Amino acid sequence: MTIASPLVAVQNLEQLYRHGFRDTVTDAALLKVASSQATRDTAVLYDLDRDLEAFEQEYNLSSTEFFQRWQDGKMTDSADFMDWNALYKMAREINL
């Protein structure tokens, strides 16, 4: 059987789990993958938060307020602001 994408694989596995089909080897593998991803996300989020804090201090503005102003077109298209926007979006994605 060929699986089109990791998302499809997870969705298929979810359906099997909902119907009671599971085994200890798959359980252990899934927990290891989830733990590994959480560890990576935590490290990335730490770096993002550090970078966001540097922008906040430099411009004396919270990232939330910056992003709202950016979305409203009230900020220039400077390199710093484009980077800040990208970092903020990345942090929001991880925090979902």
C-alpha positions as CSV (number, residue, x, y, z in Angstrom):
1,M,0.0,0.0,0.0
2,T,1.4,3.4,-1.0
3,I,0.6,6.4,1.3
4,A,0.4,9.8,-0.4
5,S,1.6,11.9,2.5
6,P,2.4,11.9,6.2
7,L,-0.9,13.7,6.9
8,V,-2.8,10.9,5.1
9,A,-0.9,8.3,7.0
10,V,-1.7,10.0,10.3
11,Q,-5.4,10.3,9.3
12,N,-5.5,6.6,8.4
13,L,-3.9,5.6,11.6
14,E,-6.3,7.8,13.6
15,Q,-9.2,6.0,12.0
16,L,-7.7,2.6,12.9
17,Y,-7.2,3.8,16.5
18,R,-10.7,5.1,16.7
19,H,-11.9,1.6,15.8
20,G,-9.7,0.0,18.4
21,F,-6.9,-1.3,16.2
22,R,-3.5,-0.7,17.8
23,D,-0.4,-2.4,19.0
24,T,2.3,-1.6,21.5
25,V,5.1,-1.2,18.9
26,T,3.0,1.4,17.0
27,D,2.1,3.1,20.3
28,A,5.8,3.3,21.3
29,A,6.8,4.6,17.9
30,L,4.1,7.3,17.9
31,L,5.0,8.5,21.3
32,K,8.7,8.7,20.4
33,V,7.9,10.7,17.2
34,A,5.6,13.0,19.1
35,S,8.1,13.5,21.9
36,S,10.9,14.2,19.4
37,Q,8.8,16.8,17.5
38,A,7.8,18.5,20.8
39,T,11.5,18.7,21.8
40,R,12.4,20.3,18.4
41,D,9.4,22.7,18.6
42,T,10.4,23.8,22.1
43,A,13.9,24.6,21.0
44,V,12.8,26.5,17.9
45,L,10.2,28.4,19.9
46,Y,12.9,29.4,22.4
47,D,15.0,30.8,19.6
48,L,12.0,32.6,18.1
49,D,11.0,34.1,21.4
50,R,14.6,35.3,21.9
51,D,14.6,36.9,18.5
52,L,11.2,38.5,19.0
53,E,12.2,39.9,22.3
54,A,15.2,41.6,20.7
55,F,12.9,43.3,18.2
56,E,10.5,44.3,21.0
57,Q,13.3,45.9,23.0
58,E,14.8,47.6,20.0
59,Y,11.5,49.1,18.8
60,N,9.8,49.4,22.3
61,L,6.8,47.6,20.9
62,S,5.2,44.2,21.7
63,S,5.2,41.6,18.9
64,T,1.4,41.4,19.1
65,E,1.1,45.2,18.6
66,F,3.7,45.2,15.9
67,F,1.9,42.5,14.0
68,Q,-1.4,44.3,14.3
69,R,0.1,47.4,12.9
70,W,1.9,45.5,10.2
71,Q,-1.4,43.9,9.2
72,D,-3.0,47.3,9.1
73,G,-0.3,48.6,6.8
74,K,1.0,51.0,9.4
75,M,4.6,49.7,9.3
76,T,7.2,50.3,6.6
77,D,8.6,47.4,4.6
78,S,12.0,47.6,6.2
79,A,14.2,44.4,6.4
80,D,13.7,44.3,10.2
81,F,10.0,44.5,10.0
82,M,9.8,41.9,7.3
83,D,11.9,39.6,9.5
84,W,9.9,40.4,12.6
85,N,6.7,39.6,10.7
86,A,8.1,36.2,9.6
87,L,9.4,35.3,13.0
88,Y,6.0,36.2,14.6
89,K,4.1,34.1,12.2
90,M,6.5,31.2,12.8
91,A,6.0,31.5,16.5
92,R,2.2,31.6,16.2
93,E,2.3,28.4,14.0
94,I,4.2,26.5,16.6
95,N,2.0,27.8,19.4
96,L,-1.2,26.6,17.7
